[in-house]
Amino acid sequence: MTIIDPSARVANGASIGKDVTIGPYCVVGPNVTIADGCRLIAHVHVDGYTTIGARTVVYPFSSLGTPPQSMKYRGGPTRLLIGADCEIRESVTMNTGTEDDRGVTEVGDKCMFMVGSHVGHDCKVGNHVTMANNAVLGGHVVVEDNVVFGGHSAVHQFVRIGECAMIAGMTGIGADVIPFGFAIGQRGALDGLNVIGLRRRGFSRFDIQRLRQAYRSLFLTPGHHKDRIEAVAREFGSDPAVAKIIAFIRSAGSRPLMKAWQNVPAATVAESAGETA
């Protein structure tokens, strides 16, 4: 049975599924779709052309589907799509897309957004993504499945974060992060692989060792970047995980790729170390 608190405001035209709970002082706009089993705890604001997937729970003071924070937005009916079984904690914000991109901000299934995290316009967030407190994504960011963001991390617009990457707390991301990578620092750089995440996903010791060998060849050996990519593809290309990394890098085109600490200028490393010590 759907329960709507008398103090909530649900506009005519909103589509509310079965067994939905809309708690005290929530506001739901006329173009919103809330699927079966969702719970809006209290003081939740949902507007715009927003769809919330089944069984997703939204906590107080979250704001979903408001217009994009973009000077180029022209007021069009862009959308926000949130998947099923997500947990959206207090004061989370997610904006709709813009006309100059796909027109949609998209969040996958079984994601967790902790207090104060933000998903900017035109982002595409995969499944099983976790964003810790106050982690933020700029516009047009692509996040693949099983990525974890530490608290107060920030991702620059148009950046891609590969599958199963780990972004350490208080890390600034200004370049693409390879699948399975571990990024850390005020000006983020790779510091190896997300080994804990790999183990949790069932990767064997042999699998992880192969990935480490490929990582060292890609980022820690001398030579031209393109030559290292081709060498790794020849040596490890039959490994599915390494193949994902190679495909991710090759699909970047002219986009910047995050480097390893050993290949970051010494002044930048010293500055980041001093700020986070």
C-alpha positions as CSV (number, residue, x, y, z in Angstrom):
1,M,0.0,0.0,0.0
2,T,1.3,3.5,-0.9
3,I,1.5,5.9,2.0
4,I,1.7,9.7,1.5
5,D,2.0,11.8,4.6
6,P,-0.6,14.6,4.8
7,S,2.2,17.2,4.9
8,A,3.8,16.1,1.7
9,R,3.0,17.8,-1.6
10,V,2.6,15.5,-4.7
11,A,1.8,17.4,-7.8
12,N,-0.9,16.3,-10.3
13,G,0.7,14.3,-13.1
14,A,3.3,12.6,-10.9
15,S,3.4,8.8,-11.3
16,I,3.6,7.0,-8.0
17,G,4.1,3.2,-8.0
18,K,2.9,0.6,-5.6
19,D,4.0,0.3,-1.9
20,V,5.7,3.7,-2.1
21,T,6.2,5.8,1.1
22,I,6.4,9.5,0.8
23,G,7.2,11.0,4.3
24,P,6.6,14.3,5.9
25,Y,7.2,17.5,4.0
26,C,8.4,15.9,0.8
27,V,7.7,17.8,-2.5
28,V,7.3,15.8,-5.7
29,G,6.9,17.6,-9.0
30,P,4.4,16.9,-11.8
31,N,6.8,15.1,-14.2
32,V,8.3,12.8,-11.6
33,T,8.0,9.0,-11.8
34,I,8.6,7.0,-8.6
35,A,8.7,3.2,-9.0
36,D,7.3,0.5,-6.7
37,G,8.7,0.2,-3.2
38,C,10.5,3.5,-3.0
39,R,10.8,5.4,0.2
40,L,11.2,9.1,0.6
41,I,11.9,9.4,4.3
42,A,11.1,13.1,4.9
43,H,11.9,16.6,3.5
44,V,12.9,15.2,0.1
45,H,12.6,17.4,-3.0
46,V,12.1,15.7,-6.4
47,D,11.5,17.8,-9.5
48,G,12.0,17.9,-13.2
49,Y,11.7,14.9,-15.5
50,T,13.0,12.5,-12.9
51,T,12.5,8.8,-12.6
52,I,13.5,6.9,-9.4
53,G,13.9,3.1,-9.8
54,A,12.2,0.5,-7.6
55,R,13.0,0.2,-3.9
56,T,15.4,3.2,-3.9
57,V,15.4,5.0,-0.5
58,V,16.0,8.8,-0.3
59,Y,16.8,10.4,3.0
60,P,16.0,13.9,4.3
61,F,17.1,17.1,2.5
62,S,18.1,15.5,-0.7
63,S,17.3,17.4,-3.9
64,L,16.9,15.4,-7.1
65,G,16.0,16.6,-10.6
66,T,16.6,20.3,-10.3
67,P,18.0,22.1,-13.4
68,P,21.7,21.7,-14.3
69,Q,24.2,24.1,-12.8
70,S,25.3,25.1,-16.3
71,M,25.4,28.5,-17.9
72,K,24.5,26.8,-21.3
73,Y,21.3,25.2,-20.1
74,R,18.4,26.7,-22.0
75,G,15.4,25.4,-20.0
76,G,14.7,22.2,-22.0
77,P,12.9,19.1,-20.6
78,T,16.1,17.2,-19.8
79,R,16.0,14.2,-17.5
80,L,17.4,12.5,-14.4
81,L,17.2,8.7,-14.3
82,I,18.0,6.9,-11.0
83,G,18.2,3.1,-10.9
84,A,16.8,0.5,-8.6
85,D,17.9,-0.4,-5.1
86,C,19.9,2.8,-4.5
87,E,20.5,4.4,-1.1
88,I,20.6,8.2,-1.3
89,R,21.5,9.7,2.0
90,E,21.0,13.1,3.5
91,S,21.6,16.3,1.5
92,V,22.5,14.5,-1.8
93,T,22.0,16.6,-5.0
94,M,21.6,15.3,-8.5
95,N,20.8,17.5,-11.5
96,T,19.2,16.8,-14.9
97,G,21.1,16.9,-18.1
98,T,21.7,19.7,-20.7
99,E,20.6,20.1,-24.3
100,D,24.2,20.1,-25.5
101,D,24.9,16.5,-24.3
102,R,22.6,13.4,-24.2
103,G,20.0,15.4,-22.3
104,V,20.0,13.0,-19.4
105,T,21.9,12.4,-16.1
106,E,21.9,8.7,-15.4
107,V,22.6,6.7,-12.2
108,G,22.7,2.8,-12.2
109,D,21.4,0.2,-9.8
110,K,22.5,-0.5,-6.2
111,C,24.5,2.6,-5.8
112,M,25.1,4.3,-2.4
113,F,25.4,8.1,-2.2
114,M,26.5,9.2,1.3
115,V,25.8,12.6,2.9
116,G,26.4,15.6,0.7
117,S,27.6,13.9,-2.4
118,H,26.7,15.4,-5.8
119,V,26.1,14.1,-9.3
120,G,26.4,16.9,-11.9
121,H,24.5,17.3,-15.1
122,D,25.0,14.8,-17.9
123,C,26.9,12.3,-15.8
124,K,26.6,8.6,-16.4
125,V,27.1,6.6,-13.3
126,G,27.2,2.8,-13.4
127,N,26.0,0.1,-11.1
128,H,27.3,-0.6,-7.5
129,V,29.0,2.8,-7.3
130,T,29.7,4.2,-3.8
131,M,30.3,7.9,-3.2
132,A,31.3,8.7,0.4
133,N,30.5,11.9,2.2
134,N,30.8,15.1,0.1
135,A,32.3,13.4,-2.9
136,V,31.3,15.4,-6.1
137,L,31.2,14.8,-9.8
138,G,31.4,17.6,-12.3
139,G,29.3,17.7,-15.4
140,H,29.6,15.0,-18.2
141,V,31.6,12.6,-16.0
142,V,31.4,8.8,-16.9
143,V,31.7,6.4,-14.0
144,E,31.8,2.7,-14.7
145,D,30.6,-0.1,-12.4
146,N,31.9,-0.9,-8.9
147,V,33.8,2.4,-8.4
148,V,34.4,3.8,-4.9
149,F,34.9,7.5,-4.1
150,G,36.4,8.5,-0.8
151,G,35.1,11.4,1.2
152,H,35.6,14.9,-0.2
153,S,37.0,13.6,-3.5
154,A,36.2,15.7,-6.6
155,V,36.1,14.8,-10.3
156,H,36.5,17.4,-13.0
157,Q,34.0,17.6,-15.8
158,F,34.3,15.3,-18.8
159,V,36.6,12.8,-16.9
160,R,36.1,9.0,-17.1
161,I,36.5,6.7,-14.1
162,G,37.1,3.1,-15.2
163,E,35.5,-0.1,-13.7
164,C,36.4,-1.0,-10.1
165,A,38.6,2.0,-9.6
166,M,39.2,3.5,-6.1
167,I,39.4,7.2,-5.5
168,A,41.0,8.1,-2.2
169,G,39.5,10.6,0.1
170,M,40.3,14.3,-0.6
171,T,41.6,13.4,-4.1
172,G,41.2,15.8,-7.0
173,I,40.7,14.0,-10.4
174,G,41.5,15.9,-13.5
175,A,42.3,13.0,-15.9
176,D,40.8,9.6,-16.8
177,V,41.4,6.8,-14.3
178,I,42.0,3.4,-15.7
179,P,39.9,0.4,-14.7
180,F,41.0,-1.1,-11.4
181,G,43.3,1.9,-10.7
182,F,43.8,3.5,-7.3
183,A,44.1,7.3,-7.4
184,I,45.3,9.5,-4.5
185,G,46.5,13.0,-3.9
186,Q,45.5,16.7,-4.1
187,R,46.2,16.5,-7.8
188,G,45.3,12.9,-8.2
189,A,47.8,10.3,-9.6
190,L,47.8,6.6,-9.8
191,D,49.3,4.7,-6.9
192,G,48.9,1.2,-8.1
193,L,45.7,-0.9,-8.3
194,N,42.6,-1.2,-6.2
195,V,43.7,-4.5,-4.8
196,I,41.0,-4.6,-2.0
197,G,38.3,-4.0,-4.6
198,L,39.7,-6.7,-6.9
199,R,39.7,-9.3,-4.0
200,R,36.2,-8.4,-3.1
201,R,35.1,-9.1,-6.6
202,G,36.7,-12.5,-6.6
203,F,39.9,-11.9,-8.5
204,S,42.5,-14.6,-7.7
205,R,46.1,-13.9,-6.6
206,F,47.2,-14.9,-10.1
207,D,44.7,-12.5,-11.7
208,I,45.9,-9.6,-9.5
209,Q,49.6,-10.5,-10.2
210,R,49.0,-10.4,-14.0
211,L,47.3,-7.0,-13.6
212,R,50.2,-5.7,-11.5
213,Q,52.7,-6.8,-14.2
214,A,50.6,-5.1,-16.9
215,Y,50.3,-1.9,-14.7
216,R,54.1,-1.8,-14.2
217,S,54.7,-2.2,-18.0
218,L,52.1,0.5,-18.8
219,F,53.1,3.2,-16.3
220,L,56.5,2.4,-14.7
221,T,58.8,1.4,-17.6
222,P,60.6,3.8,-19.9
223,G,59.6,4.4,-23.5
224,H,56.9,6.0,-25.5
225,H,53.3,5.6,-24.1
226,K,51.9,4.2,-27.4
227,D,54.7,1.7,-27.6
228,R,54.1,0.5,-24.0
229,I,50.3,0.1,-24.8
230,E,51.1,-2.1,-27.8
231,A,53.6,-4.1,-25.8
232,V,51.1,-4.8,-23.0
233,A,48.4,-5.6,-25.5
234,R,50.7,-8.2,-27.1
235,E,51.9,-9.8,-23.8
236,F,48.7,-9.6,-21.7
237,G,45.9,-9.0,-24.2
238,S,44.3,-12.4,-23.7
239,D,43.7,-11.5,-20.0
240,P,40.1,-10.1,-19.8
241,A,40.9,-7.5,-17.1
242,V,44.0,-6.2,-18.9
243,A,42.0,-6.1,-22.1
244,K,39.5,-3.8,-20.4
245,I,42.3,-1.4,-19.4
246,I,43.8,-1.4,-22.9
247,A,40.3,-0.8,-24.5
248,F,39.7,2.0,-22.0
249,I,43.0,3.8,-22.8
250,R,42.5,3.3,-26.6
251,S,39.0,4.8,-26.5
252,A,40.2,8.0,-24.9
253,G,41.4,9.6,-28.1
254,S,43.2,12.8,-27.1
255,R,41.8,12.8,-23.6
256,P,44.4,13.1,-20.8
257,L,45.1,9.8,-18.9
258,M,46.1,9.9,-15.2
259,K,49.8,9.0,-14.7
260,A,51.4,7.1,-11.9
261,W,53.2,8.9,-9.1
262,Q,56.6,8.0,-10.5
263,N,55.7,9.9,-13.7
264,V,54.3,13.0,-12.0
265,P,56.6,16.1,-11.8
266,A,58.5,16.1,-8.4
267,A,57.1,19.5,-7.5
268,T,53.5,18.3,-7.8
269,V,54.2,15.2,-5.7
270,A,55.8,17.3,-3.0
271,E,52.9,19.7,-3.0
272,S,50.3,16.9,-2.7
273,A,52.3,15.1,0.0
274,G,52.6,18.3,2.0
275,E,48.9,19.1,1.8
276,T,47.7,15.6,2.8
277,A,50.4,14.8,5.5
